[in-house]
Amino acid sequence: MNFLLFHITVFLYLAASCVYTAFLFSHNEKIVKAGSRILFFSFLLHTITIITRGIEAGRLPVTNLHESLSILAWMLVGIYLIVDRQYSIASLGSFAAPLALLLLITASLLPKEIVPLVPQLESYWLYIHVPLAMLGNAFFALTFLLSIMYMIQEHYLKSRKLGGLYFLLPSLDVLDELGYRCLTYGFPLLTAGIITGAIWAEYVWGSYWSWQPRQIWSLITWFLYAALLHGRLTVGWRGRKAAMYAIAGFGILLGSFLIINLLSLGGHGFLR
């Protein structure tokens, strides 16, 4: 059942992405409202899909890469819907919907069978560690999208050709401030995810830290975002520099997330 719901969810995200893309070219408010409604119903169906898979699996559906990418896309869209409700940035949906679609298409290409969790990993820490880390990654994904929008908007201003997306995107100050806020939510969540992961590792393997590839890349990711947050708070990193750093940081995060989880034979091998 969850396979059918998953494919319908992918189709709805595809429809939302197409409508939002049409909005970027038409600038028609009726089109973006339609895209917003489709994306909202996509999120609702995605929620039902995840719940259904969780019931069929008998656990939180986050223990392989297919499930993890689905959860990441779901969290990204959920955060976007909250941000859009507060700030009314419809154009952000034109970036969030395609990224969610890309994550789900990637997930659809991976093994989707429900595999029982390794017995020693059956712990309530699964319900704490993974959601914290994934939610932190979702906020970083939104920071990434806002940074891309910042770079596009800055390009229009520097070229003095105020057309195209210029009139759809928020001002540079709004994009910079919102990206910073997402960073301040994502970093403590990632930190909590790493700490709870270390506690879970000690509970399972008797060691808080064993320098497995996934742990190493999580630490590298933490240092990257710690440096960005430190730079913004103490050195005054803003604007283009912060945006480029956030884009590179999420690229490293997503690349390591995919590669390590596909190849890792360590403690996170169960996430494949």
Accessible surface in RSA format (square Angstrom, percent):
REM  Atomic radii and reference values for relative SASA: ProtOr
REM  Chains: A
REM  Algorithm: Lee & Richards
REM  Probe-radius: 1.40
REM  Slices: 20
REM RES _ NUM      All-atoms   Total-Side   Main-Chain    Non-polar    All polar
REM                ABS   REL    ABS   REL    ABS   REL    ABS   REL    ABS   REL
RES MET A   1   140.32  72.7  99.51  65.9  40.81  97.2  85.78  72.9  54.54  72.3
RES ASN A   2     5.06   3.5   5.06   4.9   0.00   0.0   0.00   0.0   5.06   4.9
RES PHE A   3    82.84  41.4  82.84  51.3   0.00   0.0  82.84  50.2   0.00   0.0
RES LEU A   4   106.94  59.6 101.27  72.5   5.67  14.2 105.41  74.0   1.53   4.1
RES LEU A   5    18.45  10.3  18.45  13.2   0.00   0.0  18.45  13.0   0.00   0.0
RES PHE A   6     4.19   2.1   4.19   2.6   0.00   0.0   4.19   2.5   0.00   0.0
RES HIS A   7    91.57  50.0  85.19  59.2   6.38  16.3  63.14  65.1  28.43  33.1
RES ILE A   8    71.78  40.8  68.93  51.4   2.85   6.9  71.77  51.7   0.01   0.0
RES THR A   9     0.04   0.0   0.04   0.0   0.00   0.0   0.04   0.1   0.00   0.0
RES VAL A  10    24.64  16.2  24.64  22.3   0.00   0.0  24.64  21.4   0.00   0.0
RES PHE A  11   130.37  65.2 127.38  78.9   3.00   7.8 130.12  78.9   0.25   0.7
RES LEU A  12    44.48  24.8  44.48  31.8   0.00   0.0  44.48  31.2   0.00   0.0
RES TYR A  13     0.00   0.0   0.00   0.0   0.00   0.0   0.00   0.0   0.00   0.0
RES LEU A  14    82.01  45.7  82.01  58.7   0.00   0.0  82.01  57.6   0.00   0.0
RES ALA A  15    28.34  26.1  21.54  33.2   6.80  15.5  28.15  39.6   0.20   0.5
RES ALA A  16     0.00   0.0   0.00   0.0   0.00   0.0   0.00   0.0   0.00   0.0
RES SER A  17     8.33   7.0   8.08  10.8   0.25   0.6   8.33  17.7   0.00   0.0
RES CYS A  18    72.85  55.1  63.14  70.4   9.71  22.8  27.99  70.9  44.87  48.4
RES VAL A  19    34.14  22.5  31.73  28.7   2.41   5.8  34.14  29.7   0.00   0.0
RES TYR A  20     0.94   0.4   0.94   0.5   0.00   0.0   0.08   0.1   0.86   1.1
RES THR A  21    56.29  40.0  56.29  57.1   0.00   0.0  41.74  56.1  14.54  22.0
RES ALA A  22    42.63  39.2  34.16  52.7   8.47  19.3  41.48  58.4   1.15   3.1
RES PHE A  23     5.91   3.0   5.91   3.7   0.00   0.0   5.91   3.6   0.00   0.0
RES LEU A  24    30.72  17.1  25.53  18.3   5.19  13.1  25.53  17.9   5.19  14.0
RES PHE A  25   170.42  85.3 139.38  86.3  31.04  80.8 142.88  86.6  27.54  78.8
RES SER A  26    56.89  48.1  25.27  33.7  31.62  72.8  34.01  72.4  22.88  32.1
RES HIS A  27    70.93  38.8  53.82  37.4  17.12  43.8  31.49  32.5  39.45  45.9
RES ASN A  28    63.29  43.6  56.64  54.7   6.65  16.0   9.97  24.0  53.32  51.5
RES GLU A  29   108.07  62.0 104.68  79.2   3.40   8.1  54.37 105.2  53.70  43.8
RES LYS A  30   168.37  82.1 160.74  98.6   7.63  18.2 105.13  94.6  63.24  67.4
RES ILE A  31    50.81  28.9  48.31  36.0   2.49   6.0  50.81  36.6   0.00   0.0
RES VAL A  32     6.22   4.1   5.93   5.4   0.29   0.7   5.93   5.2   0.29   0.8
RES LYS A  33   118.08  57.6 115.58  70.9   2.50   5.9  61.05  54.9  57.03  60.7
RES ALA A  34    38.71  35.6  36.50  56.3   2.21   5.0  38.56  54.3   0.16   0.4
RES GLY A  35     0.00   0.0   0.00   N/A   0.00   0.0   0.00   0.0   0.00   0.0
RES SER A  36    36.63  31.0  36.26  48.4   0.37   0.8  13.89  29.6  22.74  31.9
RES ARG A  37   147.42  61.9 144.39  73.6   3.03   7.2  57.46  78.5  89.95  54.5
RES ILE A  38    46.30  26.3  43.78  32.6   2.53   6.1  46.28  33.3   0.02   0.1
RES LEU A  39     0.06   0.0   0.06   0.0   0.00   0.0   0.06   0.0   0.00   0.0
RES PHE A  40    93.73  46.9  93.73  58.1   0.00   0.0  93.73  56.8   0.00   0.0
RES PHE A  41   120.12  60.1 117.83  73.0   2.29   6.0 117.83  71.4   2.29   6.6
RES SER A  42     0.00   0.0   0.00   0.0   0.00   0.0   0.00   0.0   0.00   0.0
RES PHE A  43    36.32  18.2  36.32  22.5   0.00   0.0  36.32  22.0   0.00   0.0
RES LEU A  44    74.24  41.3  73.25  52.4   0.98   2.5  73.35  51.5   0.89   2.4
RES LEU A  45    31.32  17.4  29.95  21.4   1.37   3.4  30.77  21.6   0.55   1.5
RES HIS A  46     0.11   0.1   0.11   0.1   0.00   0.0   0.03   0.0   0.07   0.1
RES THR A  47    34.58  24.6  34.46  34.9   0.12   0.3  33.87  45.5   0.71   1.1
RES ILE A  48    90.46  51.5  90.05  67.1   0.41   1.0  90.46  65.1   0.00   0.0
RES THR A  49     5.23   3.7   5.23   5.3   0.00   0.0   5.23   7.0   0.00   0.0
RES ILE A  50    22.06  12.6  20.15  15.0   1.91   4.6  21.80  15.7   0.26   0.7
RES ILE A  51    97.74  55.6  90.44  67.4   7.30  17.6  96.67  69.6   1.07   2.9
RES THR A  52    24.62  17.5  23.85  24.2   0.77   1.8  13.92  18.7  10.70  16.2
RES ARG A  53    11.52   4.8  11.52   5.9   0.00   0.0  11.52  15.7   0.00   0.0
RES GLY A  54    12.47  15.4   0.00   N/A  12.47  15.4   9.47  26.0   3.00   6.7
RES ILE A  55   133.43  75.9 112.28  83.6  21.15  51.0 118.59  85.4  14.84  40.3
RES GLU A  56    82.58  47.4  45.87  34.7  36.71  87.4  37.22  72.0  45.36  37.0
RES ALA A  57    23.89  22.0   0.00   0.0  23.89  54.3   1.13   1.6  22.76  60.3
RES GLY A  58    65.40  80.6   0.00   N/A  65.40  80.6  34.87  95.7  30.52  68.4
RES ARG A  59    25.09  10.5  15.77   8.0   9.32  22.2  20.18  27.6   4.91   3.0
RES LEU A  60    44.18  24.6  41.68  29.8   2.50   6.3  43.97  30.9   0.21   0.6
RES PRO A  61     7.89   5.7   7.45   6.8   0.44   1.6   7.45   6.1   0.44   2.7
RES VAL A  62     2.53   1.7   2.53   2.3   0.00   0.0   2.53   2.2   0.00   0.0
RES THR A  63     7.02   5.0   3.70   3.8   3.32   7.9   1.59   2.1   5.43   8.2
RES ASN A  64    11.87   8.2  11.87  11.5   0.00   0.0   9.04  21.8   2.83   2.7
RES LEU A  65     4.09   2.3   3.82   2.7   0.28   0.7   3.82   2.7   0.28   0.7
RES HIS A  66     4.72   2.6   3.79   2.6   0.94   2.4   0.14   0.1   4.58   5.3
RES GLU A  67     2.09   1.2   0.24   0.2   1.85   4.4   2.02   3.9   0.08   0.1
RES SER A  68     3.47   2.9   3.47   4.6   0.00   0.0   0.45   1.0   3.02   4.2
RES LEU A  69     0.14   0.1   0.14   0.1   0.00   0.0   0.14   0.1   0.00   0.0
RES SER A  70     8.34   7.0   8.34  11.1   0.00   0.0   5.35  11.4   2.99   4.2
RES ILE A  71    10.39   5.9  10.39   7.7   0.00   0.0  10.39   7.5   0.00   0.0
RES LEU A  72     1.66   0.9   1.66   1.2   0.00   0.0   1.66   1.2   0.00   0.0
RES ALA A  73     0.00   0.0   0.00   0.0   0.00   0.0   0.00   0.0   0.00   0.0
RES TRP A  74    64.99  26.1  64.76  31.3   0.23   0.5  64.76  34.5   0.23   0.4
RES MET A  75    23.90  12.4  19.06  12.6   4.84  11.5  23.65  20.1   0.25   0.3
RES LEU A  76     0.00   0.0   0.00   0.0   0.00   0.0   0.00   0.0   0.00   0.0
RES VAL A  77     0.00   0.0   0.00   0.0   0.00   0.0   0.00   0.0   0.00   0.0
RES GLY A  78    11.55  14.2   0.00   N/A  11.55  14.2  10.42  28.6   1.13   2.5
RES ILE A  79    13.92   7.9  13.24   9.9   0.68   1.6  13.25   9.5   0.67   1.8
RES TYR A  80     1.14   0.5   1.14   0.6   0.00   0.0   0.72   0.5   0.42   0.5
RES LEU A  81    29.89  16.6  23.33  16.7   6.56  16.5  23.67  16.6   6.23  16.8
RES ILE A  82   106.91  60.8 105.11  78.3   1.80   4.3 106.91  77.0   0.00   0.0
RES VAL A  83    12.40   8.2  12.40  11.2   0.00   0.0  12.40  10.8   0.00   0.0
RES ASP A  84    27.67  19.4  24.64  24.5   3.03   7.2   0.51   1.2  27.15  27.1
RES ARG A  85   211.92  89.0 180.38  92.0  31.54  75.1  62.65  85.6 149.27  90.5
RES GLN A  86   131.73  73.7  94.75  69.2  36.99  88.1  31.81  67.7  99.92  75.8
RES TYR A  87    82.46  38.5  58.64  33.4  23.82  62.0  56.82  42.7  25.65  31.6
RES SER A  88    94.20  79.6  68.45  91.4  25.75  59.3  39.30  83.7  54.90  76.9
RES ILE A  89    10.55   6.0   6.94   5.2   3.61   8.7  10.55   7.6   0.00   0.0
RES ALA A  90    32.84  30.2  29.40  45.4   3.44   7.8  29.68  41.8   3.16   8.4
RES SER A  91     2.86   2.4   0.91   1.2   1.95   4.5   0.51   1.1   2.35   3.3
RES LEU A  92     0.04   0.0   0.04   0.0   0.00   0.0   0.04   0.0   0.00   0.0
RES GLY A  93     0.00   0.0   0.00   N/A   0.00   0.0   0.00   0.0   0.00   0.0
RES SER A  94     6.17   5.2   0.00   0.0   6.17  14.2   0.00   0.0   6.17   8.6
RES PHE A  95    31.43  15.7  26.17  16.2   5.27  13.7  29.14  17.7   2.29   6.6
RES ALA A  96     0.00   0.0   0.00   0.0   0.00   0.0   0.00   0.0   0.00   0.0
RES ALA A  97     0.00   0.0   0.00   0.0   0.00   0.0   0.00   0.0   0.00   0.0
RES PRO A  98    44.73  32.6  40.71  37.1   4.02  14.6  41.20  34.0   3.53  21.9
RES LEU A  99    17.82   9.9  13.84   9.9   3.98  10.0  17.04  12.0   0.77   2.1
RES ALA A 100     0.00   0.0   0.00   0.0   0.00   0.0   0.00   0.0   0.00   0.0
RES LEU A 101    18.82  10.5  18.82  13.5   0.00   0.0  18.82  13.2   0.00   0.0
RES LEU A 102   104.27  58.1 102.96  73.7   1.31   3.3 104.16  73.2   0.10   0.3
RES LEU A 103     6.17   3.4   6.05   4.3   0.13   0.3   6.17   4.3   0.00   0.0
RES LEU A 104     0.02   0.0   0.02   0.0   0.00   0.0   0.02   0.0   0.00   0.0
RES ILE A 105    72.56  41.3  72.52  54.0   0.03   0.1  72.56  52.2   0.00   0.0
RES THR A 106    40.12  28.5  39.60  40.1   0.52   1.2  24.84  33.4  15.28  23.1
RES ALA A 107     0.00   0.0   0.00   0.0   0.00   0.0   0.00   0.0   0.00   0.0
RES SER A 108    25.87  21.9  17.53  23.4   8.34  19.2   8.58  18.3  17.28  24.2
RES LEU A 109   144.02  80.2 109.92  78.6  34.10  85.7 114.85  80.7  29.17  78.5
RES LEU A 110    26.40  14.7  23.50  16.8   2.90   7.3  24.56  17.2   1.84   5.0
RES PRO A 111   103.82  75.7  90.90  82.9  12.92  47.0 100.00  82.6   3.83  23.8
RES LYS A 112    45.33  22.1  43.93  27.0   1.40   3.3  19.09  17.2  26.24  28.0
RES GLU A 113   111.85  64.2 108.29  81.9   3.56   8.5  57.99 112.2  53.86  44.0
RES ILE A 114    57.23  32.6  32.27  24.0  24.96  60.1  32.27  23.2  24.96  67.7
RES VAL A 115    93.12  61.3  90.07  81.5   3.05   7.3  90.68  78.8   2.44   6.6
RES PRO A 116   116.15  84.7  96.97  88.4  19.18  69.7 105.48  87.1  10.67  66.3
RES LEU A 117    17.92  10.0   7.67   5.5  10.24  25.7  10.00   7.0   7.92  21.3
RES VAL A 118    60.00  39.5  56.49  51.1   3.50   8.4  59.62  51.8   0.38   1.0
RES PRO A 119   104.32  76.0  94.15  85.8  10.18  37.0  94.44  78.0   9.88  61.4
RES GLN A 120   100.16  56.0  83.43  61.0  16.73  39.8  40.98  87.2  59.18  44.9
RES LEU A 121     7.16   4.0   7.16   5.1   0.00   0.0   7.16   5.0   0.00   0.0
RES GLU A 122   112.20  64.4  88.49  66.9  23.71  56.5  28.06  54.3  84.13  68.7
RES SER A 123    15.61  13.2   0.49   0.7  15.12  34.8  11.01  23.4   4.60   6.4
RES TYR A 124   139.94  65.3 132.87  75.6   7.07  18.4 100.80  75.7  39.14  48.3
RES TRP A 125    38.72  15.5  38.72  18.7   0.00   0.0  35.00  18.7   3.72   6.0
RES LEU A 126     2.61   1.5   2.61   1.9   0.00   0.0   2.61   1.8   0.00   0.0
RES TYR A 127   112.47  52.5  95.93  54.6  16.54  43.0  75.96  57.1  36.51  45.0
RES ILE A 128    65.30  37.2  61.71  46.0   3.59   8.7  65.10  46.9   0.20   0.5
RES HIS A 129    22.29  12.2  22.29  15.5   0.00   0.0  14.31  14.7   7.98   9.3
RES VAL A 130    10.66   7.0   9.74   8.8   0.92   2.2  10.66   9.3   0.00   0.0
RES PRO A 131    38.21  27.8  36.09  32.9   2.12   7.7  37.74  31.2   0.47   2.9
RES LEU A 132    45.48  25.3  44.87  32.1   0.61   1.5  45.42  31.9   0.06   0.2
RES ALA A 133    19.68  18.1  19.68  30.4   0.00   0.0  19.68  27.7   0.00   0.0
RES MET A 134     7.63   4.0   7.63   5.1   0.00   0.0   0.37   0.3   7.27   9.6
RES LEU A 135    57.77  32.2  57.77  41.3   0.00   0.0  57.77  40.6   0.00   0.0
RES GLY A 136     0.00   0.0   0.00   N/A   0.00   0.0   0.00   0.0   0.00   0.0
RES ASN A 137     7.93   5.5   7.93   7.7   0.00   0.0   0.00   0.0   7.93   7.7
RES ALA A 138     0.00   0.0   0.00   0.0   0.00   0.0   0.00   0.0   0.00   0.0
RES PHE A 139    29.72  14.9  29.72  18.4   0.00   0.0  29.72  18.0   0.00   0.0
RES PHE A 140     0.61   0.3   0.00   0.0   0.61   1.6   0.00   0.0   0.61   1.7
RES ALA A 141     0.03   0.0   0.03   0.0   0.00   0.0   0.03   0.0   0.00   0.0
RES LEU A 142     0.00   0.0   0.00   0.0   0.00   0.0   0.00   0.0   0.00   0.0
RES THR A 143     5.59   4.0   5.59   5.7   0.00   0.0   5.59   7.5   0.00   0.0
RES PHE A 144    34.72  17.4  34.62  21.4   0.11   0.3  34.62  21.0   0.11   0.3
RES LEU A 145     6.46   3.6   6.46   4.6   0.00   0.0   6.46   4.5   0.00   0.0
RES LEU A 146     1.02   0.6   0.54   0.4   0.49   1.2   0.86   0.6   0.16   0.4
RES SER A 147     8.44   7.1   5.57   7.4   2.87   6.6   2.68   5.7   5.77   8.1
RES ILE A 148    48.30  27.5  47.83  35.6   0.47   1.1  48.28  34.8   0.02   0.0
RES MET A 149     0.00   0.0   0.00   0.0   0.00   0.0   0.00   0.0   0.00   0.0
RES TYR A 150    19.90   9.3  19.90  11.3   0.00   0.0   4.10   3.1  15.79  19.5
RES MET A 151    42.10  21.8  36.94  24.4   5.16  12.3  37.31  31.7   4.79   6.4
RES ILE A 152    47.04  26.8  43.48  32.4   3.56   8.6  47.04  33.9   0.00   0.0
RES GLN A 153     5.43   3.0   5.43   4.0   0.00   0.0   0.61   1.3   4.83   3.7
RES GLU A 154    16.47   9.5  16.47  12.5   0.00   0.0   4.31   8.3  12.16   9.9
RES HIS A 155   119.07  65.1 113.95  79.2   5.12  13.1  71.42  73.6  47.65  55.4
RES TYR A 156    41.38  19.3  41.38  23.5   0.00   0.0  19.34  14.5  22.04  27.2
RES LEU A 157    69.85  38.9  57.51  41.1  12.34  31.0  57.95  40.7  11.90  32.0
RES LYS A 158   139.17  67.9 109.04  66.9  30.12  71.7  85.59  77.0  53.57  57.1
RES SER A 159    43.33  36.6  17.61  23.5  25.71  59.2  27.77  59.1  15.55  21.8
RES ARG A 160   209.52  88.0 183.69  93.6  25.83  61.5  57.78  79.0 151.74  92.0
RES LYS A 161   154.22  75.2 147.41  90.4   6.82  16.2  96.16  86.6  58.06  61.8
RES LEU A 162    85.32  47.5  64.72  46.3  20.60  51.8  66.01  46.4  19.31  52.0
RES GLY A 163    28.49  35.1   0.00   N/A  28.49  35.1  27.83  76.4   0.66   1.5
RES GLY A 164    44.84  55.3   0.00   N/A  44.84  55.3  29.02  79.6  15.81  35.4
RES LEU A 165    30.81  17.2  30.81  22.0   0.00   0.0  30.81  21.6   0.00   0.0
RES TYR A 166    49.87  23.3  47.16  26.8   2.71   7.1  13.11   9.9  36.76  45.3
RES PHE A 167   140.00  70.0 107.22  66.4  32.78  85.3 112.09  68.0  27.91  79.9
RES LEU A 168    33.31  18.6  13.54   9.7  19.77  49.7  16.50  11.6  16.81  45.2
RES LEU A 169    11.67   6.5   0.00   0.0  11.67  29.3   0.24   0.2  11.43  30.8
RES PRO A 170    23.98  17.5  10.77   9.8  13.21  48.0  23.75  19.6   0.24   1.5
RES SER A 171    60.91  51.5  47.75  63.7  13.17  30.3  49.20 104.8  11.71  16.4
RES LEU A 172    38.68  21.5  35.68  25.5   2.99   7.5  35.85  25.2   2.82   7.6
RES ASP A 173   103.12  72.2 100.52 100.1   2.60   6.1  28.38  66.8  74.74  74.5
RES VAL A 174    62.42  41.1  58.15  52.6   4.27  10.3  62.00  53.9   0.42   1.1
RES LEU A 175     2.51   1.4   0.00   0.0   2.51   6.3   0.05   0.0   2.46   6.6
RES ASP A 176    10.52   7.4   5.76   5.7   4.76  11.3   7.41  17.4   3.11   3.1
RES GLU A 177    71.58  41.1  71.58  54.2   0.00   0.0  35.51  68.7  36.07  29.4
RES LEU A 178     7.02   3.9   6.23   4.5   0.79   2.0   6.80   4.8   0.22   0.6
RES GLY A 179     6.45   8.0   0.00   N/A   6.45   8.0   6.24  17.1   0.21   0.5
RES TYR A 180    52.26  24.4  52.04  29.6   0.23   0.6  36.42  27.4  15.85  19.5
RES ARG A 181   111.23  46.7 111.08  56.6   0.16   0.4  23.62  32.3  87.61  53.1
RES CYS A 182     4.15   3.1   4.05   4.5   0.09   0.2   0.04   0.1   4.11   4.4
RES LEU A 183     1.50   0.8   1.50   1.1   0.00   0.0   1.50   1.1   0.00   0.0
RES THR A 184    48.06  34.2  37.57  38.1  10.49  25.0  28.46  38.2  19.60  29.6
RES TYR A 185   128.92  60.2 127.50  72.5   1.41   3.7  80.77  60.7  48.14  59.3
RES GLY A 186     0.00   0.0   0.00   N/A   0.00   0.0   0.00   0.0   0.00   0.0
RES PHE A 187    29.23  14.6  29.23  18.1   0.00   0.0  29.23  17.7   0.00   0.0
RES PRO A 188    69.68  50.8  62.05  56.6   7.62  27.7  65.36  54.0   4.32  26.8
RES LEU A 189    34.86  19.4  34.18  24.4   0.68   1.7  34.76  24.4   0.09   0.3
RES LEU A 190     9.90   5.5   9.90   7.1   0.00   0.0   9.90   7.0   0.00   0.0
RES THR A 191    36.25  25.8  36.17  36.7   0.08   0.2  35.95  48.3   0.30   0.5
RES ALA A 192    32.20  29.6  29.28  45.2   2.92   6.6  31.98  45.0   0.23   0.6
RES GLY A 193     0.43   0.5   0.00   N/A   0.43   0.5   0.43   1.2   0.00   0.0
RES ILE A 194    29.79  17.0  24.23  18.0   5.57  13.4  28.20  20.3   1.59   4.3
RES ILE A 195    95.56  54.4  92.96  69.3   2.60   6.3  95.43  68.7   0.13   0.3
RES THR A 196    15.90  11.3  15.90  16.1   0.00   0.0  15.90  21.4   0.00   0.0
RES GLY A 197    14.97  18.5   0.00   N/A  14.97  18.5   9.57  26.3   5.41  12.1
RES ALA A 198    18.21  16.7  16.18  25.0   2.03   4.6  16.92  23.8   1.29   3.4
RES ILE A 199    63.60  36.2  62.91  46.9   0.69   1.7  62.91  45.3   0.69   1.9
RES TRP A 200    12.63   5.1  12.63   6.1   0.00   0.0  12.63   6.7   0.00   0.0
RES ALA A 201     6.49   6.0   4.88   7.5   1.61   3.7   5.70   8.0   0.79   2.1
RES GLU A 202    63.98  36.7  59.72  45.2   4.26  10.1   2.26   4.4  61.72  50.4
RES TYR A 203   134.65  62.9 108.37  61.7  26.29  68.4  69.26  52.1  65.39  80.6
RES VAL A 204    29.82  19.6   0.70   0.6  29.12  70.2   4.06   3.5  25.76  69.9
RES TRP A 205   118.39  47.5  86.30  41.8  32.09  75.4  76.41  40.7  41.98  68.1
RES GLY A 206    56.64  69.8   0.00   N/A  56.64  69.8  25.81  70.8  30.83  69.0
RES SER A 207    45.92  38.8  38.64  51.6   7.28  16.8  29.92  63.7  16.00  22.4
RES TYR A 208   128.35  59.9 125.38  71.3   2.97   7.7  84.41  63.4  43.94  54.2
RES TRP A 209    64.97  26.1  48.07  23.3  16.90  39.7  47.83  25.5  17.13  27.8
RES SER A 210    56.87  48.1  31.72  42.3  25.15  57.9  35.18  74.9  21.69  30.4
RES TRP A 211   158.03  63.4 144.18  69.8  13.85  32.5 119.39  63.7  38.64  62.7
RES GLN A 212    35.10  19.6  32.89  24.0   2.20   5.2  13.93  29.7  21.16  16.1
RES PRO A 213    59.32  43.2  56.60  51.6   2.73   9.9  59.32  49.0   0.00   0.0
RES ARG A 214    27.84  11.7  27.84  14.2   0.00   0.0   1.96   2.7  25.89  15.7
RES GLN A 215    14.35   8.0  12.58   9.2   1.77   4.2   7.18  15.3   7.18   5.4
RES ILE A 216    62.82  35.7  62.72  46.7   0.10   0.2  62.72  45.2   0.10   0.3
RES TRP A 217    85.08  34.1  85.08  41.2   0.00   0.0  66.28  35.3  18.80  30.5
RES SER A 218    22.22  18.8  19.90  26.6   2.32   5.3   8.94  19.0  13.28  18.6
RES LEU A 219    48.06  26.8  48.06  34.4   0.00   0.0  48.06  33.7   0.00   0.0
RES ILE A 220    66.20  37.7  64.57  48.1   1.62   3.9  65.99  47.5   0.21   0.6
RES THR A 221     5.69   4.0   5.69   5.8   0.00   0.0   3.41   4.6   2.28   3.4
RES TRP A 222    63.95  25.7  63.95  31.0   0.00   0.0  62.59  33.4   1.36   2.2
RES PHE A 223   118.13  59.1 114.68  71.0   3.44   9.0 114.91  69.7   3.22   9.2
RES LEU A 224    40.62  22.6  39.25  28.1   1.37   3.4  40.56  28.5   0.06   0.2
RES TYR A 225     2.49   1.2   2.49   1.4   0.00   0.0   2.13   1.6   0.37   0.5
RES ALA A 226    21.29  19.6  17.23  26.6   4.06   9.2  18.87  26.6   2.42   6.4
RES ALA A 227    41.75  38.4  32.10  49.5   9.65  22.0  39.51  55.6   2.25   6.0
RES LEU A 228     2.51   1.4   2.51   1.8   0.00   0.0   2.51   1.8   0.00   0.0
RES LEU A 229    24.78  13.8  24.78  17.7   0.00   0.0  24.78  17.4   0.00   0.0
RES HIS A 230   110.33  60.3 105.21  73.1   5.12  13.1  69.54  71.7  40.79  47.5
RES GLY A 231     1.76   2.2   0.00   N/A   1.76   2.2   1.76   4.8   0.00   0.0
RES ARG A 232    33.18  13.9  16.37   8.3  16.81  40.0   1.48   2.0  31.70  19.2
RES LEU A 233   112.50  62.7  78.52  56.2  33.97  85.4  80.48  56.5  32.01  86.1
RES THR A 234    87.93  62.5  49.47  50.1  38.47  91.7  54.52  73.2  33.41  50.5
RES VAL A 235   102.42  67.4  73.18  66.3  29.23  70.4  79.44  69.0  22.98  62.3
RES GLY A 236    47.17  58.2   0.00   N/A  47.17  58.2  27.17  74.6  20.00  44.8
RES TRP A 237    50.55  20.3  47.56  23.0   3.00   7.0  48.04  25.6   2.51   4.1
RES ARG A 238   124.88  52.4 112.33  57.3  12.56  29.9  49.61  67.8  75.27  45.6
RES GLY A 239    11.62  14.3   0.00   N/A  11.62  14.3  11.07  30.4   0.55   1.2
RES ARG A 240   103.92  43.6  99.77  50.9   4.15   9.9  31.55  43.1  72.37  43.9
RES LYS A 241   121.94  59.5 113.58  69.7   8.36  19.9  76.65  69.0  45.29  48.2
RES ALA A 242     3.12   2.9   1.92   3.0   1.20   2.7   2.19   3.1   0.93   2.5
RES ALA A 243     6.77   6.2   3.34   5.1   3.43   7.8   6.35   8.9   0.41   1.1
RES MET A 244    97.53  50.5  92.06  60.9   5.47  13.0  82.64  70.3  14.89  19.7
RES TYR A 245    57.99  27.1  51.69  29.4   6.29  16.4  48.34  36.3   9.64  11.9
RES ALA A 246     3.05   2.8   2.42   3.7   0.63   1.4   2.42   3.4   0.63   1.7
RES ILE A 247    49.80  28.3  48.68  36.3   1.12   2.7  48.68  35.1   1.12   3.0
RES ALA A 248    57.50  52.9  45.99  71.0  11.51  26.2  56.29  79.3   1.21   3.2
RES GLY A 249     2.31   2.9   0.00   N/A   2.31   2.9   1.88   5.2   0.43   1.0
RES PHE A 250     2.74   1.4   2.74   1.7   0.00   0.0   2.74   1.7   0.00   0.0
RES GLY A 251    41.19  50.8   0.00   N/A  41.19  50.8  32.11  88.1   9.08  20.3
RES ILE A 252    70.93  40.4  62.55  46.6   8.38  20.2  69.66  50.2   1.27   3.4
RES LEU A 253     7.32   4.1   6.27   4.5   1.05   2.6   6.31   4.4   1.01   2.7
RES LEU A 254    33.62  18.7  33.62  24.1   0.00   0.0  33.62  23.6   0.00   0.0
RES GLY A 255    25.37  31.3   0.00   N/A  25.37  31.3  24.95  68.5   0.42   0.9
RES SER A 256     9.99   8.4   2.78   3.7   7.21  16.6   6.24  13.3   3.75   5.2
RES PHE A 257     7.82   3.9   7.82   4.8   0.00   0.0   7.82   4.7   0.00   0.0
RES LEU A 258    45.29  25.2  45.29  32.4   0.00   0.0  45.29  31.8   0.00   0.0
RES ILE A 259    98.90  56.3  97.85  72.9   1.05   2.5  98.90  71.2   0.00   0.0
RES ILE A 260    20.01  11.4  19.94  14.9   0.07   0.2  20.01  14.4   0.00   0.0
RES ASN A 261     0.72   0.5   0.72   0.7   0.00   0.0   0.00   0.0   0.72   0.7
RES LEU A 262    87.24  48.6  72.39  51.8  14.85  37.3  72.46  50.9  14.78  39.8
RES LEU A 263   127.96  71.3 112.09  80.2  15.87  39.9 115.02  80.8  12.94  34.8
RES SER A 264     5.45   4.6   0.51   0.7   4.94  11.4   4.91  10.5   0.53   0.7
RES LEU A 265   153.65  85.6 119.60  85.6  34.05  85.6 121.84  85.6  31.81  85.6
RES GLY A 266    27.75  34.2   0.00   N/A  27.75  34.2  16.61  45.6  11.14  25.0
RES GLY A 267    10.22  12.6   0.00   N/A  10.22  12.6   6.47  17.7   3.76   8.4
RES HIS A 268    34.87  19.1  34.53  24.0   0.34   0.9  25.41  26.2   9.46  11.0
RES GLY A 269     9.49  11.7   0.00   N/A   9.49  11.7   6.21  17.0   3.28   7.3
RES PHE A 270    37.11  18.6  13.05   8.1  24.06  62.6  25.84  15.7  11.27  32.3
RES LEU A 271    16.44   9.2  16.44  11.8   0.00   0.0  16.44  11.5   0.00   0.0
RES ARG A 272   127.01  53.3  96.95  49.4  30.06  71.6  37.87  51.8  89.14  54.0
END  Absolute sums over single chains surface
CHAIN  1 A    12626.2      10706.1       1920.1       9114.5       3511.7
END  Absolute sums over all chains
TOTAL         12626.2      10706.1       1920.1       9114.5       3511.7
